[in-house]
Amino acid sequence: MLQDDGFSSVTSSSPIQVFPMMSVSPSFGSSNQWLKELKSEERGLYLIHLLLACANHVASGCLENANIALDHISQLASPSGDTMQRIASYFTEALADRILRSWPGLHKALRSTKLSVVSEEILVRKMFFEIFPFLKVAFVVTNQAIIEAMEGEKMVHIVDLNAAEPLQWRALLQDLSARPEGPPHLRITGVHQQKEVLDQMAHVLTQEADKLDIPFQFNQVVSRLENLDVEKLRVKTGEALAISSVMQLHTLLAHDYEKKSPLPFKHSNGVNLHRALVNRNTLGEFLEKDVANGCSPSNDTASSSPLCSTGSTKMDSFLNALWGLSPKVMVVTEQDSNHNGTTLMERLSESLHFYAALFDCLESTLPRTSLERLKVEKMLLGEEIRNIIACEGNERKERHEKLEKWFQRFDTSGFGNVPLSYYAMLQARRLLQSYSCEGYKIKEENGCVVICWQDRALFSVSSWRCRK
């Protein structure tokens, strides 16, 4: 029986009612056999408790306590276990990486021999495309918006700001070849940092255009988005311009920040966290409640995004440059979650929601022993988690924001929203229906497509045009 100030006695035999009240100490866990006997649901709740405690210690600089929490998590987490065990593994790595960054020399030494193989990165992104429906839906909706905007146009120029997947434009070529008035002269400019990716895309699309007898040209711009010179897009007078951006624009938000240390975190009363863990019956219920109720940032740092105070100079200048090209349509796909909070605890809470949903998708799609699943989790999702949690300043690229924030940004830059058509929505829903998994859903939000897992919004697709 445990007592705590303001609490009634806890007499239940369920360990789930006991562990939130226990202190995180070096001996705790090593001598408790019940930890190994926890049911999956209880283990998941305990892992959340430990992750929150660990993140709180990391943010406040209590590295000894953070180390103890990491040790406890390592006893329960596993990259080959259930959803919560797997996701806890990657959040643990990210928190440990954040600690190591306090010693730049040590951090660089430990990562100095890490290999970055371009072919592996390309393969993993291909796996993401094949396993999940998100990009397929985005491509279908994007193509439909472009076709509708380009009706009757004879010279069409498409700028792809993330030219990584030729299948999208192969499908568009086929659609354009079926136009009653005949296909237009099509020019696609692909922007990507890896020339190998652009070479492959040029080869595939040129072959397809020749087969369909469509006048076609593919231009390569080897560049990161933040370094892109808009003049290199070579937009010509008389062309009808369309721009496609798939999960790229958020990276520009990093470039208004200097490299800095983690923000200080003020520990709030832990009673709410304890009560939440005692009273929640499932991981889903706990996550749906505001995780930050138990560990919330102080009021002076609680802004959900830098946009609340100042706009992004890099983003504004880039969108203004695109506006100057006068595109007939610009279609933007982004992660629909706020991972751009100013404090570690905000980002931990939001990203736990988001990535738990993605890991649930994989749990419902692939067996736990799948090598493809492990690669996507480790090399793609795990690296995103690491960037969100471990990095600060201009190193933190994964600054995902909600759809309403993009509405504000585009409106400020002179763009107006173009509601996606009924047919675009219909195609998106039909594509999801072709998946055997029933968890995927489509909803319409202010004329945009939002792709969900269960009721959790994950990705948005929106269409824009210049306001004159």
C-alpha positions as CSV (number, residue, x, y, z in Angstrom):
1,M,0.0,0.0,0.0
2,L,1.4,3.3,-1.1
3,Q,0.6,6.8,0.3
4,D,1.2,10.1,-1.3
5,D,0.2,13.7,-0.3
6,G,-3.3,14.3,-1.4
7,F,-3.8,10.7,-2.6
8,S,-6.0,8.0,-1.1
9,S,-4.4,4.6,-0.5
10,V,-3.7,2.4,-3.5
11,T,-4.7,-1.1,-2.6
12,S,-5.4,-2.7,-6.0
13,S,-3.1,-5.6,-6.9
14,S,-2.8,-4.3,-10.5
15,P,0.8,-3.1,-11.1
16,I,-0.5,-0.4,-13.5
17,Q,-1.8,1.4,-10.4
18,V,1.5,1.0,-8.6
19,F,4.3,2.0,-11.0
20,P,3.3,5.6,-11.6
21,M,3.7,6.3,-7.9
22,M,7.2,4.7,-7.7
23,S,10.3,6.7,-8.0
24,V,12.7,6.2,-10.9
25,S,15.8,4.9,-9.0
26,P,18.8,2.7,-10.0
27,S,17.4,-0.3,-8.1
28,F,13.9,0.1,-9.4
29,G,13.1,-2.3,-12.2
30,S,16.1,-4.6,-11.8
31,S,14.6,-6.4,-8.8
32,N,10.9,-6.2,-9.8
33,Q,9.9,-9.4,-11.5
34,W,6.4,-7.9,-12.2
35,L,7.9,-5.7,-14.9
36,K,8.5,-8.7,-17.0
37,E,5.0,-10.0,-16.3
38,L,3.2,-6.9,-17.4
39,K,0.5,-7.3,-20.1
40,S,1.1,-5.5,-23.4
41,E,-1.3,-2.7,-22.5
42,E,0.2,-2.1,-19.1
43,R,3.7,-2.3,-20.4
44,G,2.8,0.4,-23.0
45,L,1.5,2.7,-20.4
46,Y,4.6,2.2,-18.3
47,L,6.8,2.9,-21.2
48,I,4.9,6.2,-21.8
49,H,5.4,7.1,-18.2
50,L,9.2,6.4,-18.5
51,L,9.5,8.3,-21.7
52,L,7.8,11.4,-20.3
53,A,10.0,11.1,-17.1
54,C,13.1,10.7,-19.2
55,A,12.3,13.6,-21.5
56,N,11.6,15.8,-18.5
57,H,15.0,15.0,-17.0
58,V,16.7,15.5,-20.3
59,A,15.0,18.9,-20.8
60,S,15.9,20.1,-17.3
61,G,19.5,18.8,-17.5
62,C,19.1,16.1,-14.9
63,L,21.3,13.6,-16.8
64,E,21.8,11.1,-14.0
65,N,18.0,10.6,-13.7
66,A,17.7,10.6,-17.5
67,N,20.3,7.8,-17.6
68,I,18.3,5.8,-15.0
69,A,15.1,6.2,-17.0
70,L,16.8,5.1,-20.2
71,D,18.1,2.0,-18.4
72,H,14.6,1.1,-17.3
73,I,13.1,1.7,-20.8
74,S,15.8,-0.6,-22.3
75,Q,14.4,-3.5,-20.2
76,L,11.0,-3.2,-21.8
77,A,11.4,-1.6,-25.2
78,S,12.3,-3.7,-28.3
79,P,12.6,-2.8,-32.0
80,S,11.0,-6.2,-32.8
81,G,8.2,-6.2,-30.1
82,D,4.7,-4.8,-30.2
83,T,3.8,-1.3,-31.3
84,M,4.7,0.6,-28.1
85,Q,7.9,-1.4,-27.5
86,R,9.0,-0.6,-31.0
87,I,8.2,3.1,-30.9
88,A,9.7,3.4,-27.4
89,S,13.0,2.0,-28.8
90,Y,13.3,4.9,-31.3
91,F,12.2,7.6,-28.9
92,T,14.8,6.2,-26.4
93,E,17.5,6.5,-29.1
94,A,16.4,10.0,-29.9
95,L,16.5,11.1,-26.2
96,A,20.0,9.5,-25.8
97,D,21.2,11.2,-28.9
98,R,20.0,14.5,-27.5
99,I,22.0,13.9,-24.3
100,L,25.1,13.1,-26.4
101,R,24.8,16.3,-28.3
102,S,25.7,18.1,-25.0
103,W,29.3,16.8,-25.8
104,P,29.8,17.6,-29.5
105,G,33.2,15.8,-29.6
106,L,31.8,12.6,-28.2
107,H,28.7,12.8,-30.4
108,K,30.7,13.3,-33.6
109,A,33.2,10.6,-32.7
110,L,30.4,8.0,-32.1
111,R,28.8,8.9,-35.5
112,S,31.9,9.5,-37.5
113,T,31.9,6.1,-39.2
114,K,28.1,6.0,-39.9
115,L,27.5,5.2,-43.6
116,S,24.9,6.9,-45.6
117,V,24.2,4.7,-48.6
118,V,22.1,6.5,-51.3
119,S,20.8,3.3,-52.7
120,E,19.5,2.2,-49.3
121,E,17.8,5.5,-48.7
122,I,16.1,5.4,-52.1
123,L,15.0,1.8,-51.4
124,V,13.5,2.6,-48.0
125,R,11.5,5.5,-49.4
126,K,10.3,3.2,-52.1
127,M,9.2,0.8,-49.4
128,F,7.3,3.6,-47.7
129,F,5.5,4.3,-50.9
130,E,4.6,0.7,-51.5
131,I,3.5,-0.2,-47.9
132,F,1.5,2.9,-47.0
133,P,-1.3,4.5,-49.2
134,F,-0.4,8.1,-48.2
135,L,1.8,9.0,-51.1
136,K,-0.4,7.2,-53.6
137,V,-3.4,9.2,-52.4
138,A,-1.3,12.4,-52.6
139,F,-0.2,11.6,-56.1
140,V,-3.7,10.8,-57.4
141,V,-5.1,14.0,-55.9
142,T,-2.2,16.1,-57.1
143,N,-2.5,14.8,-60.7
144,Q,-6.3,15.4,-60.7
145,A,-5.8,19.0,-59.5
146,I,-3.2,19.6,-62.3
147,I,-5.4,18.0,-65.0
148,E,-8.3,20.2,-64.0
149,A,-6.1,23.4,-63.9
150,M,-4.5,22.6,-67.2
151,E,-7.6,22.0,-69.2
152,G,-7.2,23.4,-72.7
153,E,-3.5,24.4,-72.2
154,K,-1.1,23.5,-75.0
155,M,2.2,24.0,-73.2
156,V,2.4,22.7,-69.6
157,H,5.4,23.0,-67.2
158,I,5.3,21.0,-64.0
159,V,7.9,21.7,-61.2
160,D,8.3,18.8,-58.8
161,L,10.1,20.0,-55.7
162,N,10.7,16.5,-54.5
163,A,11.3,14.5,-57.7
164,A,11.7,11.1,-56.2
165,E,8.9,8.9,-57.6
166,P,8.4,8.6,-61.4
167,L,5.1,6.6,-61.0
168,Q,3.2,9.8,-60.3
169,W,4.2,11.5,-63.5
170,R,3.8,8.2,-65.6
171,A,0.2,8.2,-64.5
172,L,-0.2,11.9,-65.4
173,L,1.3,11.3,-68.9
174,Q,-1.2,8.5,-69.5
175,D,-4.1,10.8,-68.4
176,L,-2.9,13.7,-70.6
177,S,-2.6,11.4,-73.6
178,A,-6.4,10.7,-73.2
179,R,-7.4,14.3,-73.4
180,P,-10.1,14.9,-76.0
181,E,-8.1,17.9,-77.4
182,G,-4.9,15.9,-77.4
183,P,-1.9,16.0,-75.1
184,P,0.0,19.2,-74.4
185,H,3.7,19.8,-74.8
186,L,4.8,18.7,-71.4
187,R,7.9,19.9,-69.6
188,I,8.7,18.5,-66.1
189,T,11.5,20.1,-64.0
190,G,12.6,17.8,-61.2
191,V,14.3,19.1,-58.1
192,H,16.3,16.6,-55.9
193,Q,19.6,16.6,-54.1
194,Q,20.6,13.2,-55.6
195,K,21.4,13.1,-59.3
196,E,21.0,9.3,-59.4
197,V,17.3,9.8,-58.5
198,L,16.8,12.4,-61.2
199,D,18.6,10.3,-63.8
200,Q,16.2,7.4,-63.1
201,M,13.2,9.6,-63.3
202,A,14.3,11.1,-66.6
203,H,14.8,7.6,-68.1
204,V,11.4,6.3,-67.0
205,L,9.4,9.3,-68.0
206,T,11.1,9.8,-71.4
207,Q,10.4,6.2,-72.3
208,E,6.8,6.6,-71.3
209,A,6.3,9.8,-73.2
210,D,7.9,8.2,-76.3
211,K,5.5,5.3,-76.0
212,L,2.5,7.6,-75.7
213,D,3.8,9.9,-78.5
214,I,3.7,13.0,-76.2
215,P,6.1,15.9,-76.8
216,F,8.1,15.8,-73.6
217,Q,11.2,17.3,-71.9
218,F,12.6,16.6,-68.5
219,N,14.9,19.1,-66.8
220,Q,17.1,18.2,-63.8
221,V,17.9,20.6,-61.0
222,V,20.3,19.0,-58.5
223,S,19.8,20.9,-55.3
224,R,18.5,20.9,-51.8
225,L,15.2,22.8,-51.5
226,E,16.8,25.4,-49.1
227,N,19.5,26.1,-51.7
228,L,17.2,26.2,-54.7
229,D,17.7,29.1,-57.1
230,V,14.2,29.6,-58.6
231,E,15.8,31.0,-61.8
232,K,17.1,27.5,-62.5
233,L,13.5,26.3,-62.9
234,R,13.5,28.3,-66.2
235,V,9.9,29.0,-66.4
236,K,9.1,30.4,-69.8
237,T,6.5,32.9,-71.0
238,G,3.5,31.2,-72.5
239,E,3.8,28.0,-70.3
240,A,1.0,27.1,-67.9
241,L,2.9,26.3,-64.7
242,A,2.0,23.8,-62.0
243,I,4.1,23.2,-58.8
244,S,4.0,20.0,-56.7
245,S,5.6,19.8,-53.3
246,V,5.5,16.5,-51.3
247,M,6.6,16.7,-47.7
248,Q,9.3,19.3,-48.4
249,L,8.2,22.8,-47.5
250,H,8.4,22.2,-43.7
251,T,12.2,21.8,-44.0
252,L,12.5,25.5,-44.8
253,L,11.3,26.4,-41.4
254,A,14.6,25.3,-39.9
255,H,16.6,28.0,-41.6
256,D,15.5,30.9,-39.4
257,Y,17.1,29.4,-36.3
258,E,20.6,29.4,-35.1
259,K,22.0,26.2,-33.6
260,K,21.1,26.3,-29.9
261,S,20.9,24.2,-26.7
262,P,17.6,22.6,-25.6
263,L,15.2,25.1,-24.0
264,P,14.9,24.9,-20.2
265,F,11.9,23.0,-18.9
266,K,10.1,23.7,-15.7
267,H,8.7,20.6,-14.0
268,S,5.0,20.9,-13.2
269,N,3.1,19.0,-10.6
270,G,3.4,15.3,-11.3
271,V,0.1,14.5,-9.7
272,N,-1.8,14.9,-13.0
273,L,0.5,12.5,-14.8
274,H,0.1,9.9,-12.0
275,R,-3.7,10.2,-12.0
276,A,-3.7,9.9,-15.8
277,L,-1.7,6.7,-15.8
278,V,-3.7,5.2,-13.0
279,N,-7.1,6.0,-14.5
280,R,-6.5,5.4,-18.2
281,N,-7.3,1.8,-19.3
282,T,-5.6,1.8,-22.7
283,L,-2.7,3.3,-24.5
284,G,-5.0,4.9,-27.0
285,E,-7.1,6.6,-24.3
286,F,-4.0,7.9,-22.5
287,L,-2.5,9.3,-25.7
288,E,-5.9,10.9,-26.7
289,K,-5.8,12.8,-23.4
290,D,-3.3,15.6,-23.4
291,V,-0.1,13.9,-22.4
292,A,1.3,17.2,-21.4
293,N,-1.2,17.5,-18.6
294,G,1.3,15.7,-16.4
295,C,4.4,17.4,-17.9
296,S,3.6,20.7,-19.4
297,P,6.0,23.4,-20.5
298,S,6.0,26.7,-18.6
299,N,3.7,29.5,-19.9
300,D,6.5,31.6,-21.2
301,T,7.6,28.9,-23.7
302,A,4.3,27.3,-24.5
303,S,3.9,28.7,-28.0
304,S,3.0,25.8,-30.3
305,S,5.0,27.2,-33.2
306,P,7.4,30.0,-34.1
307,L,4.6,31.3,-36.4
308,C,2.8,32.5,-33.3
309,S,5.4,35.2,-32.8
310,T,7.2,35.7,-36.0
311,G,7.0,34.4,-39.5
312,S,9.7,32.4,-41.3
313,T,11.9,34.6,-43.4
314,K,13.2,31.7,-45.5
315,M,9.7,30.3,-46.0
316,D,8.2,33.7,-46.8
317,S,10.9,34.5,-49.3
318,F,10.6,31.1,-51.0
319,L,6.8,31.3,-51.3
320,N,7.1,34.8,-52.6
321,A,9.5,33.6,-55.2
322,L,7.1,30.9,-56.3
323,W,4.2,33.4,-56.3
324,G,6.3,35.5,-58.7
325,L,6.3,32.5,-61.2
326,S,2.5,32.8,-61.4
327,P,1.6,29.1,-61.2
328,K,-1.9,28.2,-62.2
329,V,-1.9,25.6,-59.4
330,M,0.4,24.5,-56.6
331,V,-0.4,21.3,-54.8
332,V,1.2,20.7,-51.4
333,T,1.4,17.5,-49.3
334,E,2.6,17.8,-45.7
335,Q,2.5,15.8,-42.5
336,D,-0.5,17.0,-40.6
337,S,0.9,17.3,-37.1
338,N,2.6,19.9,-35.0
339,H,6.1,18.8,-34.5
340,N,7.5,22.4,-34.5
341,G,6.8,23.2,-30.9
342,T,9.3,25.3,-29.0
343,T,9.8,22.8,-26.2
344,L,11.0,19.2,-26.1
345,M,7.9,18.1,-24.1
346,E,5.5,19.6,-26.7
347,R,7.2,17.8,-29.5
348,L,7.4,14.5,-27.6
349,S,3.7,14.6,-26.9
350,E,2.7,15.4,-30.5
351,S,5.2,13.0,-32.1
352,L,4.1,10.2,-29.8
353,H,0.6,10.5,-31.2
354,F,1.7,10.8,-34.8
355,Y,4.3,8.0,-34.9
356,A,2.2,5.7,-32.8
357,A,-0.4,5.9,-35.5
358,L,2.2,5.1,-38.2
359,F,3.6,2.2,-36.3
360,D,0.0,0.9,-35.8
361,C,-0.4,1.1,-39.6
362,L,2.6,-1.2,-39.9
363,E,1.4,-3.5,-37.2
364,S,-1.8,-4.0,-39.1
365,T,0.0,-4.5,-42.5
366,L,3.2,-6.4,-42.0
367,P,4.3,-9.2,-39.6
368,R,6.7,-8.1,-36.8
369,T,9.5,-10.2,-38.3
370,S,9.3,-8.3,-41.7
371,L,12.6,-6.9,-42.8
372,E,10.9,-4.3,-44.8
373,R,9.0,-3.1,-41.8
374,L,12.1,-3.0,-39.7
375,K,14.0,-0.9,-42.3
376,V,11.1,1.6,-42.7
377,E,10.8,2.0,-38.9
378,K,14.5,2.3,-38.3
379,M,15.9,4.1,-41.4
380,L,12.9,6.4,-42.1
381,L,10.5,6.9,-39.2
382,G,13.2,6.4,-36.6
383,E,15.4,9.0,-38.2
384,E,12.5,11.5,-38.3
385,I,11.8,10.9,-34.6
386,R,15.5,11.4,-33.9
387,N,15.5,14.7,-35.7
388,I,12.3,16.0,-34.0
389,I,13.5,15.0,-30.5
390,A,17.3,15.2,-30.5
391,C,18.0,18.3,-32.7
392,E,17.6,22.0,-32.2
393,G,18.2,25.1,-34.4
394,N,18.8,24.7,-38.1
395,E,19.6,21.0,-37.6
396,R,16.0,20.2,-36.8
397,K,14.5,19.8,-40.3
398,E,11.4,17.8,-39.5
399,R,9.3,20.8,-38.5
400,H,5.9,19.4,-39.5
401,E,2.9,21.7,-38.9
402,K,-0.9,21.5,-39.0
403,L,-2.9,22.4,-42.1
404,E,-4.2,25.6,-40.5
405,K,-0.7,26.9,-40.2
406,W,-0.1,26.3,-43.9
407,F,-3.3,28.2,-44.6
408,Q,-1.8,31.2,-42.7
409,R,1.5,31.0,-44.5
410,F,0.0,30.7,-48.0
411,D,-2.5,33.4,-47.4
412,T,0.3,35.8,-46.2
413,S,2.3,35.0,-49.4
414,G,-0.6,35.8,-51.7
415,F,-2.0,32.4,-52.4
416,G,-5.6,31.5,-52.3
417,N,-6.9,28.0,-51.6
418,V,-8.5,26.0,-54.4
419,P,-11.0,23.5,-53.1
420,L,-10.2,20.0,-54.4
421,S,-12.9,18.7,-56.7
422,Y,-15.5,16.0,-55.9
423,Y,-13.8,13.7,-58.4
424,A,-10.4,14.2,-56.7
425,M,-12.0,13.2,-53.3
426,L,-13.7,10.3,-55.0
427,Q,-10.5,8.9,-56.4
428,A,-8.8,9.3,-53.0
429,R,-11.6,7.3,-51.3
430,R,-11.6,4.6,-54.0
431,L,-7.9,4.1,-53.6
432,L,-8.1,3.7,-49.9
433,Q,-11.0,1.2,-50.3
434,S,-8.6,-0.9,-52.4
435,Y,-6.5,-1.5,-49.3
436,S,-7.5,-4.5,-47.2
437,C,-6.8,-2.6,-44.0
438,E,-9.9,-0.7,-42.7
439,G,-8.1,1.8,-40.5
440,Y,-7.3,4.3,-43.3
441,K,-9.8,7.1,-43.7
442,I,-10.2,10.2,-45.9
443,K,-11.8,13.4,-44.6
444,E,-12.4,16.8,-46.2
445,E,-11.2,19.9,-44.4
446,N,-11.7,23.3,-45.9
447,G,-11.5,21.9,-49.4
448,C,-8.4,19.8,-48.7
449,V,-7.9,16.1,-48.4
450,V,-6.7,14.8,-45.0
451,I,-5.6,11.2,-44.8
452,C,-6.1,9.6,-41.4
453,W,-5.4,6.4,-39.5
454,Q,-8.6,5.7,-37.6
455,D,-9.4,9.3,-36.4
456,R,-5.8,10.5,-36.3
457,A,-5.0,13.0,-39.1
458,L,-1.6,12.1,-40.6
459,F,-1.1,13.9,-44.0
460,S,-2.9,16.7,-45.8
461,V,-3.1,17.6,-49.5
462,S,-4.0,21.1,-50.4
463,S,-4.3,23.1,-53.6
464,W,-3.4,26.8,-54.2
465,R,-3.2,29.5,-56.8
466,C,-2.0,33.0,-57.0
467,R,-4.3,35.8,-55.8
468,K,-3.9,38.7,-58.2
